[in-house]
Amino acid sequence: MKLLHQRRLQVPATGADAAIIALLSRHRFGKDVNGIKRNPMDFQKYLEEREDAILAKVLVVLKLVDQKTLHDTYKEIQQSSQEESCKLGQMLLRKRLLSINDYTKAMTIVRQQAQILYQKTIESQEAQTARLERKIPPEILAAQNPTQTTKAEIDPIKEKKLPEKPASSPKNAMRFGSYEVIEEIARGGMGIVYKARQLHLNRIVALKVLLAGGAASETEIQRFRREAEAAGSLQHPNIVSIYEIGEENKHHYFTMDFIEGPTLQQLIKKKTRRKLLLQILEKVARAMAHAHQRGIVHRDIKPSNIIVSSENEPKITDFGLAKKLDTNTMLTESGATLGTPYYMAPEQTQGLKDIDGRADIYSMGVMLYEILTNRLPFNAGTLVELYHKIVEEEPVLPSRLNRKVDKEIELVCLKAMEKEPGRRYQTASELADDLNRYLNGESVSARRANPVYRFVRKAHKNKHFLLVTGCISLLVALMLLFFILQINEKSLQQKQLLQANALIEESKMQSSMMAQLEKIEKAIQIAPYHVPAYLAKGEIYLKNNQYPNAIMEYSRILVFNPKSAEAYYGRGEAYLQLKDWEKAIKEFSLAIQNKEKFIEAYMGRANARGYRKDGNEDFSLAIEDHEKADSLKKEAITEAEKYLQKGNYKSAMEKYERVLAADPKHALSHYGKALVFIAQKNWQEAQRSLQQAINAEADFPELYQKMAFVYEKLGKPQEAKMYQKKASEK
């Protein structure tokens, strides 16, 4: 598996060793290595200025060079002429005070540390700007243009506008287009909702602004607009009304009803009268029936998305995950697991594409369960366990948790929460009608499952004779079925896996994320438990910075393969990008636990520990992990060299590729690949691999000699002569 979005190992410049960095930095550059500039510079320039200083620290920490040697080498550089002047690392190599392997290892950490320092420089400037403007809501500030702050220098891409304050505005109110922002009232994954006043109509509205602001992708904008359009297409007293959809200085927004009142979630927690809650739920079901009839599936219906007015009228909000049944959009049907986990239908937890209104009916069944018992039907410590329970386990009967729950309303609840969509209420109107019947003291239409179905589900509760008879009959039937299907099963599975793998490879050639996901979805449909398909899907989300979706995809693997080291590693990478160092360390450790020689996992854990900043202990552990990864690389290289000597080129190449998957700039692996290609007389590929080794800063004579030899074979004598000269100079 490729190493994605690799974080960098932090090497803090603390203690006595920091004196070396300070000396080199001040003398050579005229400023402290950790000094922060007000204007951001190009990273390459940043690295150029700080390379020697950081390298000195790394060499001392790794005990590759002592302080005295560094001082002596630096003096020699200082005394050399301008023509002979070189970098600290180059001088140590020339004097043979440092091996090429140790130099390559140290320079890897140098680049990591430089990236961290560079990022901190930018973040420090942003933080200072935020402190100056902390009274202004950040999302509204993103639509402004402060001309005298560092923020404008750091992020010059966004077009912004200074806020205006009308004379009659409250003290802290800010302007956003034709709206006066009063206060923030809610915040979610896609947007932020403000209480605002529409100035020209002088009315209070709820203003929802896209969270990503001017940096939003086209997909995010389309999803945001689809939420407004989905709700706007529905005219119902229990669905929030949309007033305006627009864009203000590249910030997309829409306005809707502002409803004063608690959410249904709050009413449930306050243990409001059950009859009132059931009346509210009936109205919600009728509103969802209205939406379903117009081809809109909410897919995230839950108590916190329902606001109840002072007249006890519910308003359904947040159509951010809504799906229109008559479209083929790939905005969300790409297989992402959508919805709030506790209220998701089994088919949603499995990431199936064909989700219809019956998923909303299941969610309303969960809401009814919560009203009856004041608790959720399924709870778990991890997302994987929760999904497993939703798909496989039956909820505890509400009447067992609350003796005041009678059988009629319990039947309504259990029917709405059936695992199979075909066994639920088929329309939201049917659910609403049964709730109405119950409230009016009439018999509900919901009935217990038929005897045959109950027998299959609850066979273990029947008498011993029936159980034994049933088991024997079932065993005989299964044995017959097994022998009938055994002949074709293996070949069919093999064919499915080949088709799925072909689709995974095709996805890599697609230019857009949606096209890639479409291919992966087809692969999953063909082979539902094919781990590489889910890994590929998680990798796509990681590359596109959709880390929560990546975590969900890797979690789905662990449902049916709880020892998948690659799945734990993928989750670790996602948490690393989310800067949740503790969870990242935990996931990388689980990956190592399940795959002892997992190079990428050791490197990932080293990066997370470097970022966590828990003092010298964390730094030491990070160094240990880095050294372990380096040791595993060396072990793989040694094995590759043995295969190469025996003429087993395929195995040798696999070992070199394994190291490069973890460390794409590993010079010795590129050089090893070149030797394999030379042995196979594949001169063109040998030249490419040698060039990659040079680009990775390998600097030993044999490399240039091999390059000269390859150019001779390619019929390029001038290039061969040039590299032969370079080899003699080393």
C-alpha positions in Angstrom: 0.0 0.0 0.0 1.3 3.4 -0.9 2.3 5.8 1.8 -0.1 8.7 1.6 0.1 12.2 2.9 3.2 11.4 4.9 3.7 13.6 8.0 7.1 14.7 9.0 9.2 13.8 12.1 9.7 16.7 14.4 13.3 17.3 15.8 13.0 19.9 18.5 16.0 22.2 18.9 16.3 22.1 22.7 19.0 21.6 25.3 22.7 22.0 24.9 22.8 20.6 21.4 20.8 23.6 20.2 23.9 25.8 20.6 25.3 24.2 17.4 22.2 25.2 15.4 22.2 28.7 16.9 25.9 29.2 16.0 25.6 28.0 12.5 22.3 29.8 11.9 23.4 33.2 13.2 26.8 33.1 11.6 25.7 31.9 8.2 22.2 33.4 7.9 22.2 36.3 10.3 19.0 35.2 12.1 17.8 32.4 14.5 16.8 29.2 12.8 13.4 29.4 14.4 12.9 33.1 13.6 9.6 33.9 12.0 9.2 36.1 9.1 6.2 38.2 8.5 6.1 37.4 4.8 5.9 33.7 3.8 8.8 32.5 1.7 9.0 29.7 -0.8 9.6 26.4 1.0 12.7 25.5 -1.1 14.3 28.9 -0.1 13.3 28.2 3.5 15.0 24.7 3.3 18.1 26.2 1.6 18.6 28.7 4.5 18.2 26.2 7.3 19.6 22.9 5.9 23.0 23.0 7.6 21.6 24.1 11.0 19.0 21.4 11.1 21.4 18.8 9.8 23.8 19.6 12.6 21.1 19.0 15.2 20.0 15.7 13.6 23.6 14.3 13.3 24.2 15.0 17.0 20.8 13.5 18.1 21.4 10.4 16.0 25.0 10.2 17.3 26.4 10.1 13.8 28.8 13.0 14.3 30.0 14.6 17.5 29.9 18.3 18.3 33.7 18.8 17.9 33.7 17.3 14.5 30.8 19.6 13.4 32.7 22.7 14.7 35.9 21.7 12.9 34.0 21.0 9.7 32.2 24.3 9.8 35.4 26.2 10.4 36.8 24.5 7.3 33.8 25.5 5.2 34.2 29.1 6.5 37.8 29.2 5.5 37.3 27.7 2.1 37.1 30.0 -1.0 33.7 30.9 -2.4 34.3 28.6 -5.4 35.0 25.6 -3.1 32.3 26.4 -0.6 29.8 23.7 -0.1 27.1 22.5 2.3 27.8 20.8 5.7 26.7 17.4 4.5 28.8 17.5 1.3 31.9 18.4 3.3 31.3 15.6 5.8 31.0 13.2 2.8 34.1 14.4 1.1 36.1 14.0 4.3 34.5 10.5 4.8 33.3 11.6 8.2 29.8 10.4 7.2 28.6 7.4 5.2 26.2 7.8 2.3 23.6 5.7 4.1 23.7 7.8 7.2 23.7 11.0 5.2 20.6 9.9 3.3 18.9 8.9 6.6 19.8 12.3 8.2 18.7 14.3 5.2 15.3 12.6 5.3 14.7 13.9 8.8 16.1 17.3 7.9 13.4 17.8 5.2 10.8 16.6 7.7 11.9 19.1 10.3 12.1 21.9 7.8 8.5 21.3 6.7 7.4 21.4 10.3 9.2 24.7 11.0 7.9 26.1 7.7 4.3 25.2 8.5 4.6 26.6 12.0 5.8 29.9 10.6 2.7 30.1 8.5 0.4 29.0 11.3 2.0 31.5 13.7 1.2 34.3 11.3 -2.3 33.1 10.9 -2.8 32.8 14.7 -1.5 36.4 15.2 -4.0 37.6 12.7 -6.8 35.6 14.3 -6.0 37.2 17.7 -6.3 40.7 16.2 -9.6 39.9 14.7 -11.1 37.5 17.2 -14.3 39.5 17.6 -15.2 38.9 14.0 -16.7 35.5 13.2 -14.0 33.7 11.1 -16.5 32.5 8.5 -17.7 36.0 7.9 -14.1 37.3 8.1 -13.3 35.0 5.2 -15.6 37.2 3.1 -13.7 40.4 4.1 -10.5 42.0 3.0 -8.3 43.3 5.9 -5.8 45.3 4.0 -3.3 45.8 6.9 -3.1 42.3 8.4 -0.7 39.5 7.8 -3.7 37.3 6.9 -4.0 39.1 3.6 -0.4 38.4 2.8 -0.7 34.7 3.7 -3.9 34.1 1.8 -4.0 36.5 -1.1 -6.1 34.1 -3.3 -9.5 34.9 -1.7 -11.3 38.0 -2.7 -12.7 39.7 0.3 -14.7 42.7 1.5 -14.6 44.9 4.5 -17.6 44.5 6.8 -20.1 47.3 7.0 -22.0 48.3 10.2 -25.3 49.9 9.8 -26.0 52.7 12.3 -28.9 50.8 13.8 -27.0 47.5 14.1 -26.4 45.8 17.5 -22.9 46.4 18.8 -21.4 43.0 17.6 -23.5 42.6 14.4 -21.6 42.2 11.1 -22.7 42.6 7.6 -22.8 39.8 5.1 -24.2 41.0 1.8 -27.8 42.2 2.5 -27.9 40.4 5.8 -26.9 41.5 9.3 -25.3 38.6 11.2 -26.5 38.6 14.9 -25.0 35.4 16.3 -23.8 31.8 15.5 -26.5 29.3 16.4 -25.2 26.0 14.9 -22.2 24.4 13.3 -21.9 21.2 11.3 -19.6 19.3 8.9 -20.7 21.4 5.8 -21.7 24.8 7.1 -22.3 27.2 9.8 -25.8 28.6 10.7 -26.2 32.2 11.9 -29.2 34.1 13.2 -29.4 37.1 10.9 -31.6 40.0 9.8 -32.5 40.4 6.2 -32.2 44.2 6.0 -34.4 45.2 3.1 -37.3 43.0 4.5 -36.4 43.6 8.2 -37.0 39.9 9.0 -35.1 37.4 11.1 -33.8 34.4 9.1 -31.4 31.5 9.6 -28.3 32.2 7.4 -26.3 29.1 6.4 -22.8 29.7 5.0 -20.6 27.0 3.4 -17.9 26.2 5.9 -15.0 26.0 3.4 -15.7 29.5 2.2 -13.8 30.7 -0.9 -11.6 27.5 -0.8 -14.6 25.2 -1.3 -14.3 22.6 -4.1 -16.8 22.3 -6.9 -18.2 19.1 -5.2 -18.7 20.9 -1.9 -20.5 23.8 -3.6 -22.7 21.4 -5.5 -23.6 19.5 -2.3 -24.3 22.7 -0.4 -26.5 24.0 -3.2 -28.3 20.7 -3.4 -29.2 20.9 0.3 -30.9 24.2 -0.4 -32.5 23.1 -3.6 -33.8 19.9 -2.0 -35.5 21.7 0.9 -36.5 24.6 -1.4 -38.4 22.1 -3.7 -40.6 21.0 -0.8 -43.5 23.1 0.3 -44.7 21.6 3.6 -45.6 23.2 7.0 -43.2 20.8 8.7 -40.2 21.3 6.4 -38.1 24.3 6.8 -38.7 27.0 4.0 -35.8 28.3 1.9 -35.9 32.0 1.2 -32.8 32.8 -0.9 -29.8 30.9 -2.4 -26.8 33.0 -3.3 -23.1 33.8 -3.3 -21.4 36.7 -1.5 -17.7 37.3 -2.4 -17.2 33.6 -3.4 -19.0 32.4 -0.2 -22.0 30.4 -0.9 -25.0 30.7 1.3 -28.8 30.2 1.6 -31.4 31.6 4.1 -34.3 29.8 5.6 -36.9 30.0 8.4 -35.5 30.9 11.7 -37.4 28.8 14.3 -37.3 29.7 18.0 -37.5 26.5 20.0 -35.8 23.3 21.2 -34.9 20.3 19.0 -36.7 17.1 19.3 -33.5 15.7 20.9 -33.8 18.2 23.7 -37.4 17.4 24.3 -36.7 13.7 24.5 -33.9 14.3 27.0 -36.2 16.4 29.1 -38.6 13.5 29.2 -41.5 15.5 27.6 -44.9 13.8 27.7 -44.8 10.8 25.4 -48.1 11.6 23.7 -46.8 15.0 22.6 -43.6 13.4 21.3 -45.6 10.8 19.3 -47.8 13.6 17.9 -44.6 15.4 16.8 -43.2 12.2 15.2 -46.4 11.6 13.3 -46.1 15.1 11.7 -42.5 14.4 10.9 -43.5 11.1 9.2 -46.1 12.9 7.1 -43.6 15.6 6.1 -41.1 12.8 5.1 -43.9 11.1 3.1 -44.3 14.5 1.3 -40.6 14.5 0.5 -40.5 10.9 -0.6 -43.4 11.4 -3.0 -41.3 14.1 -4.6 -38.3 11.9 -5.0 -36.3 13.3 -2.0 -34.7 11.0 0.6 -33.3 12.8 3.6 -30.7 10.1 4.7 -29.9 11.9 8.0 -33.2 12.3 9.8 -32.6 12.4 13.5 -34.0 14.3 16.6 -31.3 17.0 16.5 -32.4 17.9 12.9 -36.0 18.6 14.0 -36.8 21.9 15.6 -40.1 22.3 17.5 -41.8 25.6 17.6 -43.6 27.1 20.5 -46.8 25.8 18.9 -45.3 22.2 19.0 -45.0 22.2 15.2 -41.9 20.3 14.1 -39.7 21.7 11.3 -37.3 19.2 9.5 -33.9 20.8 8.7 -30.5 19.9 7.3 -31.0 18.3 3.9 -27.2 18.2 3.4 -27.2 14.5 2.7 -30.5 14.4 0.8 -30.7 12.4 -2.4 -33.0 12.9 -5.4 -34.1 9.5 -6.6 -34.4 10.4 -10.2 -30.8 11.6 -10.7 -27.6 9.8 -11.2 -25.4 12.3 -9.4 -22.2 11.0 -7.9 -21.9 13.7 -5.2 -22.8 11.2 -2.5 -23.8 8.0 -4.1 -20.2 7.1 -4.7 -20.4 4.7 -1.8 -19.5 7.0 1.1 -21.3 5.9 4.3 -23.7 8.7 4.8 -25.7 9.7 7.9 -25.4 9.9 11.7 -24.3 6.4 12.8 -26.8 5.8 15.6 -29.8 6.5 13.3 -28.5 4.8 10.1 -30.4 2.0 8.5 -28.4 -1.3 8.0 -28.2 -0.6 4.2 -26.6 2.8 4.9 -23.9 1.3 7.2 -23.0 -1.1 4.3 -22.5 1.8 1.9 -25.1 0.6 -0.5 -26.0 2.9 -3.4 -29.7 2.0 -3.7 -31.0 3.9 -0.7 -34.6 4.9 -0.8 -37.2 6.3 1.6 -37.3 3.2 3.7 -33.9 4.2 5.2 -35.6 7.4 6.5 -38.4 5.1 7.9 -35.8 3.1 9.8 -34.3 6.3 11.2 -37.8 7.4 12.4 -38.1 4.0 14.0 -34.9 4.6 16.0 -36.4 8.0 17.0 -39.5 6.2 18.2 -37.4 3.7 20.1 -35.6 6.7 21.8 -39.0 8.3 22.7 -40.2 5.0 24.3 -37.1 4.1 26.2 -35.1 7.3 26.5 -32.1 5.5 25.0 -30.7 4.4 21.7 -31.3 0.8 20.4 -27.6 0.2 19.7 -24.5 1.6 21.4 -20.8 0.6 21.0 -17.4 1.8 21.8 -16.2 1.9 18.2 -17.8 2.6 14.9 -17.0 -0.9 13.7 -18.9 -2.5 16.6 -21.8 -0.1 16.1 -22.2 -1.0 12.4 -22.0 -4.7 13.3 -24.8 -4.4 15.9 -27.0 -2.4 13.5 -26.7 -5.0 10.8 -26.6 -8.2 12.8 -28.2 -7.8 16.2 -31.8 -7.3 17.3 -32.7 -4.4 19.6 -33.8 -5.1 23.2 -37.6 -4.9 23.2 -38.7 -1.4 24.4 -41.2 -3.0 26.8 -38.2 -4.7 28.6 -36.6 -1.3 29.2 -39.8 0.5 30.1 -42.7 -1.4 31.5 -45.1 1.4 30.5 -44.5 0.6 26.8 -47.5 -1.4 25.5 -47.3 -4.0 22.7 -49.1 -1.9 20.1 -46.6 1.0 20.0 -43.8 -1.5 20.4 -45.0 -3.3 17.2 -44.9 0.0 15.3 -41.4 0.7 16.5 -40.0 -2.8 15.6 -41.7 -2.8 12.2 -40.1 0.5 11.3 -36.7 -0.9 12.5 -36.8 -4.2 10.6 -33.3 -5.1 9.2 -34.7 -5.8 5.7 -36.2 -2.8 4.0 -38.9 -5.0 2.5 -40.2 -5.9 6.0 -40.5 -2.3 7.1 -43.4 0.1 6.5 -43.1 0.7 2.7 -44.1 4.4 2.9 -43.7 7.1 5.6 -47.5 7.6 5.4 -48.1 4.0 6.6 -45.9 4.8 9.6 -47.8 8.1 10.3 -51.1 6.3 10.0 -50.1 3.7 12.5 -48.9 6.4 14.9 -52.3 8.1 14.5 -54.2 4.9 15.1 -52.3 4.3 18.3 -52.8 7.9 19.5 -56.6 7.5 18.8 -56.7 4.2 20.7 -57.2 2.1 17.6 -55.4 -1.2 16.6 -52.3 -0.6 14.6 -51.6 -2.4 11.3 -48.2 -3.7 12.4 -48.1 -7.3 13.4 -45.6 -9.7 14.8 -43.4 -11.5 12.2 -45.0 -14.7 10.9 -44.2 -18.0 12.6 -41.8 -19.3 9.9 -39.8 -16.1 10.0 -39.7 -16.1 13.9 -38.7 -19.8 13.8 -35.6 -19.0 11.7 -34.7 -16.0 13.8 -35.4 -17.6 17.2 -34.9 -21.3 16.7 -32.7 -21.5 19.8 -35.7 -20.5 22.0 -37.9 -23.5 20.8 -38.2 -26.9 22.5 -35.3 -29.3 22.2 -37.2 -31.7 19.9 -38.1 -29.0 17.5 -34.6 -27.5 17.7 -32.9 -30.9 17.0 -35.3 -31.7 14.2 -34.8 -28.3 12.6 -31.0 -28.5 13.0 -30.8 -31.9 11.4 -33.0 -30.9 8.5 -31.0 -27.7 8.0 -27.7 -29.6 8.2 -28.8 -32.1 5.5 -30.0 -29.3 3.3 -26.8 -27.4 3.8 -24.7 -30.4 3.0 -26.6 -31.1 -0.2 -26.3 -27.4 -1.2 -22.6 -27.3 -0.3 -21.8 -30.3 -2.6 -23.9 -28.8 -5.4 -22.3 -25.4 -5.3 -18.7 -26.5 -4.4 -17.8 -27.3 -8.0 -18.7 -23.8 -9.3 -18.0 -21.7 -6.3 -14.2 -21.5 -6.5 -14.1 -20.6 -10.2 -16.8 -18.1 -9.7 -15.0 -16.4 -6.9 -11.8 -16.3 -8.9 -13.6 -14.7 -11.8 -15.2 -12.1 -9.5 -11.8 -11.2 -8.0 -10.2 -10.8 -11.4 -13.0 -8.5 -12.5 -12.8 -6.5 -9.3 -9.0 -6.2 -9.5 -9.3 -5.0 -13.2 -11.7 -2.3 -12.1 -9.4 -1.2 -9.3 -6.6 -0.8 -11.9 -8.9 1.1 -14.2 -9.8 3.5 -11.3 -6.1 4.6 -11.1 -6.3 5.8 -14.7 -9.3 8.0 -14.1 -8.7 11.8 -13.8 -11.5 12.7 -11.4 -12.3 11.5 -7.9 -15.9 10.7 -8.8 -14.8 8.6 -11.8 -12.3 6.7 -9.6 -15.0 6.0 -7.0 -17.4 4.8 -9.6 -15.0 2.1 -10.7 -14.3 1.1 -7.1 -18.0 0.9 -6.4 -18.5 -1.5 -9.3 -15.6 -3.6 -7.9 -17.3 -3.8 -4.5 -20.6 -4.8 -6.0 -18.8 -7.7 -7.8 -16.8 -8.7 -4.8 -18.4 -7.3 -1.6 -15.6 -8.5 0.8 -12.6 -7.8 -1.4 -10.3 -5.9 0.9 -8.1 -4.2 -1.8 -11.3 -2.5 -3.2 -12.0 -0.8 0.2 -8.3 0.0 0.6 -8.3 1.7 -2.8 -11.5 3.6 -1.8 -9.9 4.8 1.4 -6.8 5.8 -0.4 -8.9 7.9 -2.9 -10.5 9.8 0.0 -7.1 10.3 1.7 -5.7 11.8 -1.5 -8.7 14.2 -1.7 -8.5 15.2 1.9 -11.8 13.6 2.8 -10.5 12.1 6.0 -13.7 11.2 7.8 -14.9 9.3 4.7 -11.5 7.5 4.6 -11.9 6.5 8.2 -15.3 5.1 7.5 -14.1 3.0 4.6 -11.2 1.5 6.5 -13.6 0.8 9.4 -15.8 -1.2 7.0 -12.9 -3.5 6.3 -12.4 -4.2 10.0 -16.0 -5.4 10.3 -15.2 -8.5 8.2 -11.4 -8.5 8.6 -10.5 -7.2 12.1 -6.8 -8.1 11.7 -6.3 -6.0 8.6 -3.0 -4.1 9.3 -3.6 -2.0 6.2 -7.0 -0.8 7.4 -5.5 0.3 10.8 -2.7 2.0 8.9 -5.1 3.9 6.7 -7.1 5.1 9.7 -3.8 6.2 11.3 -2.9 8.3 8.2 -6.4 9.9 8.3 -6.1 10.8 12.0 -2.6 12.1 11.3 -4.0 14.5 8.8 -6.7 15.5 11.2 -4.0 16.2 13.8 -5.4 13.8 16.3 -2.1 12.5 17.4 -3.3 10.1 20.1 -5.7 8.2 17.8 -3.0 8.2 15.0 -0.5 6.6 17.4 -3.1 4.0 18.5 -4.0 3.0 14.9 -0.4 2.8 13.8 0.4 0.6 16.8 -2.5 -1.7 15.9 -1.2 -1.9 12.4 2.3 -2.9 13.7 0.6 -5.4 16.1 -1.0 -7.2 13.1 1.9 -6.8 10.7 5.3 -6.8 12.5 7.4 -5.5 9.6 5.1 -2.7 8.5 7.6 0.0 7.5 5.0 2.7 6.8 3.3 2.1 10.2 6.6 2.7 12.1 7.2 5.9 10.0 3.6 7.1 10.6 3.9 6.5 14.4 7.2 8.3 14.4 5.6 11.3 12.7 2.6 11.3 15.2 4.9 11.1 18.2 7.0 13.9 16.8 4.0 16.1 16.5 2.5 15.2 19.9 5.2 17.3 21.7 5.1 15.3 25.0 8.8 16.2 25.6 12.0 14.2 25.3 10.3 10.8 25.8 8.1 11.3 22.8 11.1 12.5 20.8 13.1 9.4 21.8 10.2 7.1 20.9 9.9 8.8 17.5 13.6 8.3 16.9 13.3 4.6 17.8 10.4 4.2 15.4 12.3 5.9 12.7 15.3 3.7 13.3 13.1 0.6 13.3 11.7 1.6 9.9 15.3 2.3 8.7 16.3 -1.2 10.0 13.5 -2.9 8.2 14.5 -1.0 5.0 18.0 -2.3 5.3 16.8 -5.8 6.0 14.7 -5.7 2.8 17.6 -4.3 0.8 19.9 -7.1 2.1 17.3 -9.7 1.0 16.9 -8.1 -2.4 20.7 -8.2 -2.9 20.7 -11.9 -2.2 17.9 -12.5 -4.7 19.8 -10.4 -7.2 22.9 -12.5 -6.8 20.9 -15.7 -7.3 19.3 -14.3 -10.5 15.8 -14.2 -8.9 15.0 -10.8 -10.4 11.3 -10.9 -9.6 11.8 -11.3 -5.9 14.6 -8.8 -5.8 12.4 -6.2 -7.6 9.5 -6.9 -5.1 11.8 -6.1 -2.2 13.1 -2.9 -3.7 9.5 -1.8 -4.5 8.4 -2.6 -1.0 11.0 -0.2 0.4 10.0 2.5 -2.2 6.4 2.2 -1.3 7.3 3.3 2.2 10.1 5.7 1.2 9.8 6.9 -2.5 13.2 8.7 -2.3 15.2 5.8 -1.0 18.3 6.1 -3.1 19.7 2.5 -2.6 16.4 1.0 -3.7 16.4 3.0 -6.9 20.0 1.9 -7.4 19.0 -1.7 -6.7 16.2 -1.6 -9.3 18.7 -0.2 -11.8 21.0 -3.2 -11.2 18.0 -5.5 -11.9 17.2 -3.7 -15.1 20.9 -3.9 -16.1 20.9 -7.6 -15.5 17.8 -7.9 -17.7 19.5 -5.6 -20.3 16.6 -3.1 -20.0 18.7 -0.1 -20.5 15.9 2.5 -20.7 14.4 1.5 -17.4 17.9 1.2 -15.9 18.6 4.8 -16.9 15.4 6.0 -15.3 16.1 4.2 -12.0 19.7 5.6 -11.8 18.4 9.1 -12.4 15.9 8.6 -9.6 18.8 7.5 -7.3 20.7 10.7 -8.3 17.6 12.8 -7.7 17.4 11.2 -4.2 20.9 12.7 -3.6 22.9 9.5 -3.7 26.4 10.6 -4.3 28.8 7.7 -4.7 31.2 6.9 -7.7 29.6 3.5 -8.6 26.3 5.3 -9.3 27.8 7.6 -12.0 29.9 4.7 -13.4 26.8 2.7 -13.9 25.1 5.6 -15.5 28.0 6.0 -17.9 27.8 2.3 -18.7 24.1 2.5 -19.4 24.5 5.5 -21.7 27.1 3.6 -23.7 24.6 0.8 -24.1 22.0 3.3 -25.2 24.4 4.7 -27.9 24.9 8.0 -26.2 28.7 8.5 -25.9 28.6 12.2 -24.9 26.4 11.5 -21.9 28.5 8.4 -21.0 31.7 10.5 -21.1 30.1 13.2 -18.9 29.1 10.7 -16.2 32.4 8.9 -16.3 34.0 12.3 -15.6 31.6 12.8 -12.7 32.5 9.4 -11.3 36.2 10.2 -11.3 35.6 13.4 -9.4 33.8 11.6 -6.5 
